[in-house]
Amino acid sequence: MNKQILILLCALFAIGASVVAQSQDSISVEKRWGTVFTQNGKVLKPRQLLEITHKSPEAYQSMLQAKKNYDAGAVIGFIGGFMVGWPCGTALAGGDPEWAMAGIGAGLIAISIPFSTAYVKHTKRAVAIYNGTLINETKEVAQINFGATSAGIGVKVTF
């Protein structure tokens, strides 16, 4: 029996004297059809990213800029898409489409692309800063201490 306890204590000691635990989960960046930001397997929208990064002033400022780019790109892209879609729908319905409107819409869609690129760039920066603050500020270290107590040999875990 004492041999089993000794083996167990040696195994626990071999695992390590300290274990790192993170109290909050970090945000990950994934490439799918575009760039997707996730936390705990859940895809985050720009507004959610803004709320999450609010804890870190530098990350929040970068995310504010990213959100502005996202909003501007979305509005311009939506208008451009409408201006391309309307003449296409008219043509499919057998009417006389205004192709000049479709050309202007295509131009607006092209203008929205740099806004989307800037959104991804600023959001990646905000996520990197946020994840860095998680590692530096919210990291807790669990320490495992072995030793003799009044009742015999003991294991003490402190956070």
C-alpha positions, 0 to 999 in steps of 0.5 A: 500500500505504501508503495502505491502511495509513493508511486502516486506521489512521484507521478504527481511530482513528475507532472509538474510543480505548477499548472497554468489555468486561464480564467477566460478563453481567448479569441481565435482567428480562422480562415473559412470563406473569409476570416472568422473570429471565434471564442469557445467555438462560437462565431463572433460578430463585430459588435460582440468583438467590440464588447469583449475587447472593452476590457483592454483599452488598446484592443478596444481602440483598434476594434473601434476602428475595425467596426467603423471600417466594417460598417462603412464597407457594409453600407457601400457594399449593400448599395453597390449590390442593390445597384447591380442586382436591380438591372440584372433582375430587370433583364431576367424579367424581360425589361430594359435594364440600366447597365450604367447603374450596374456599372456604378454598383460594381464600382461601389462594390470594388470601393467596399473591398478595402474597407473589408480588408482594413476591418480584418487587419484592425480586428486581428490586431485587437484580438492579438492585444486582447489575447495578450492581456489574457495571458499577462493579466488573468493567468492564474498559477496553481501550485502543487506542494508536497510535504509532511503534515501532522497527519503524514504526507500531504499534497497542497494545491493553491491558486 
